């Protein structure tokens, strides 16, 4: 892709800026150039991948920290010297997170089942009703 370095620069600025104007100021690229990049399908793909990598990194960090956070909540919930309010709040948080995790896991399982059924249905449809072939020479 032509201008690959400029595209990387724009993507980096877009990920760390609150606006196109700010990204433009950070990069020295005009706002018009950045808007043009954002309309380019190849740039959109690169930008989407960069956002996903950034999000994946954040989610990975949250997962790493979650275990320690649960340990802190459990310690407070079991600390007889902590106030009743703190112990109840910690216990409530643990229960709330457990319920939300269970609901999320259930939704994820149901979504995977629906995706599998959809794939099966589409594959069955294309086998039962194959795409028509154009006569040779008519393309």
N, C-alpha and C positions, 0 to 999 in steps of 0.2 A: 504494500500500500504506500503510495507516495506520501511524503510528509509524516512518516511513521513516528519520528521523534517528536514532532509537533503534536501529533495526536496523543502520544503518551503524556506529554506535558499538559495538554488540555484535560485529559482524563484525570490525572493526578490533581489538578487544580479544581476540577468539578467535584471530585470526591471530598475535598477539604474546604470547600467554599460554601457560603450560604446563598450565593446567587451567581448568575452569569457575569454580572458586572464585576464581582469580586474575583471570579476565575479569570476574567479578562485582565484585570489589574495585576494579578499574580503572574500571569504568563507573558504579558506583553502582546497577546493576540487580541484582535478586535472582537467585540461582542458579535459582530456580524459573522466573523470567521467561526467562532464557537457555535453559533446557531447553525451555520452551514454544516459543520462537522456533525452536529446532533441530528441533522436530517439524512446523513449518509448511513445507509444500512450496515456497511462494514464497521464504521465507527460506533454505531449503536451496539453492534455485537461486542466489540472490544470493551465498550463502556459497561455493558451489562455484565460481562465476565469479570471485570475489575470490581464492580459493586458486589457481585456474588463472592469473590475471594475475600473482600473486606468483611462482608457479613459472616462468611464461614469462619474467619479468624476471630471475630467477636463472639460467635456462638461457641467456638472451641474454648475460648477463655472463660466464658460463663460456665460451661460444663466443668472446667477445671476448678473454678472457684466455688461452684455449687456444693461440693462435698464439704468444704471447709465451713461454708455458711450453715449447712445443716448441723454440723458438729457444734457450732456456736449456739444455734437455737436449742439443740438438745442439752447442751451444758447449762444454759439458762433455765430451761424447763425443769431440770433435775437439781438445780442449785437451791438447797433449802434456805440459804442466806439471802437469795434474791427476793425481791418483793413479790407478793402474790400477783400483782398486775403484770410484772415482767414475765413471770412464769406462765401465766395464762396466755399472754400475748405470744410467747414463744411456742407454746403448745398449739395454739390456734393457727399460727403460721405453718407449723409442720403439718398439721391436719389439712389445711387449705391447699398446700402445695401437693400433698399426696393425692387429694381428690382431683385437683386440676391435672396432675400427671396421668392419673387413671383415665380421666375423660379424654385427654389428648391422645393417649395410647389407643383408646377405643376408636376414636375418630380416624386415626392413622390406619388402624387395621381395616376399618370399614372402607376407607378410601382405596387401600390397596386391593381389596376384594372387588370394588367397583371398577378399578382400572383393569384388573385381570378379566372381568366379565366383558368390559368394553372391547378389549383387545381380542378376546375370543369371538365376540359378536362381529367385529369388523373383519377378522380373518375368515370367519364362517361365511359372511356376506360376500366377500371377494372371491371365495372359492365357489360358492353357489351361483353367484352372478359375476363372472369374470368381466373385466373391462373389454369393450369391443375393440377389435383391431381394425385399423384403417387399411383399405386395400393398398397394395404396393403401388408406388408411383403417385399416390394422391397427397403425399406430405409436402 
